[in-house]
Amino acid sequence: MQQNLGNADRIVRVIIAAILIFLFASGTVTGALGIVLLVVGLVFMGTSAVGFCPLYLPFKFSTKK
């Protein structure tokens, strides 16, 4: 698995993930939407950690230089 996320992309994903997880944890967003935001936040954290986004593969897109 080759990395396809650049540093800027990874930082933006971590920030967005932190916001989404905070919204769920604080109870601001609840129910099904809260769970969806939590899952999206966790996926963003995971892709940032490994530096690979599988959705970029079909489009042959990479933000890594």
C-alpha positions as CSV (number, residue, x, y, z in Angstrom):
1,M,0.0,0.0,0.0
2,Q,1.7,3.2,-1.2
3,Q,1.0,6.4,0.6
4,N,-1.1,8.9,-1.4
5,L,-1.7,11.6,1.3
6,G,0.5,14.6,1.6
7,N,1.2,16.4,4.9
8,A,-1.3,19.2,4.3
9,D,-4.0,16.7,3.5
10,R,-3.3,14.6,6.6
11,I,-3.4,17.7,8.9
12,V,-6.7,18.8,7.4
13,R,-8.1,15.3,7.9
14,V,-7.0,15.2,11.6
15,I,-8.6,18.6,12.3
16,I,-11.9,17.6,10.6
17,A,-11.8,14.3,12.4
18,A,-11.2,15.9,15.8
19,I,-14.2,18.3,15.2
20,L,-16.5,15.5,14.2
21,I,-15.5,13.3,17.1
22,F,-15.9,16.2,19.5
23,L,-19.4,17.0,18.2
24,F,-20.4,13.4,18.9
25,A,-18.6,13.1,22.3
26,S,-20.1,16.4,23.6
27,G,-23.6,15.4,22.7
28,T,-24.1,18.2,20.2
29,V,-25.0,15.8,17.5
30,T,-26.8,12.6,18.5
31,G,-28.7,9.7,17.0
32,A,-27.9,8.2,13.6
33,L,-26.3,11.4,12.4
34,G,-24.0,11.4,15.4
35,I,-22.9,7.9,14.7
36,V,-22.3,8.6,11.1
37,L,-20.1,11.6,12.0
38,L,-18.2,9.5,14.5
39,V,-17.5,6.8,11.9
40,V,-16.4,9.4,9.4
41,G,-14.1,11.0,12.0
42,L,-12.6,7.7,12.9
43,V,-12.0,6.8,9.2
44,F,-10.4,10.2,8.7
45,M,-8.1,9.6,11.7
46,G,-7.2,6.2,10.3
47,T,-6.4,7.3,6.8
48,S,-4.3,10.2,8.2
49,A,-2.4,7.8,10.4
50,V,-1.5,5.4,7.6
51,G,-1.2,8.1,4.9
52,F,-3.4,6.2,2.5
53,C,-6.9,6.9,1.2
54,P,-8.5,4.1,-0.8
55,L,-10.9,6.5,-2.5
56,Y,-8.0,8.2,-4.2
57,L,-7.0,5.0,-6.0
58,P,-9.7,4.8,-8.7
59,F,-9.0,8.4,-9.7
60,K,-5.2,7.9,-9.6
61,F,-5.1,11.0,-7.3
62,S,-2.4,11.8,-4.8
63,T,-1.5,14.8,-2.7
64,K,1.9,13.4,-1.8
65,K,4.8,14.9,-3.6
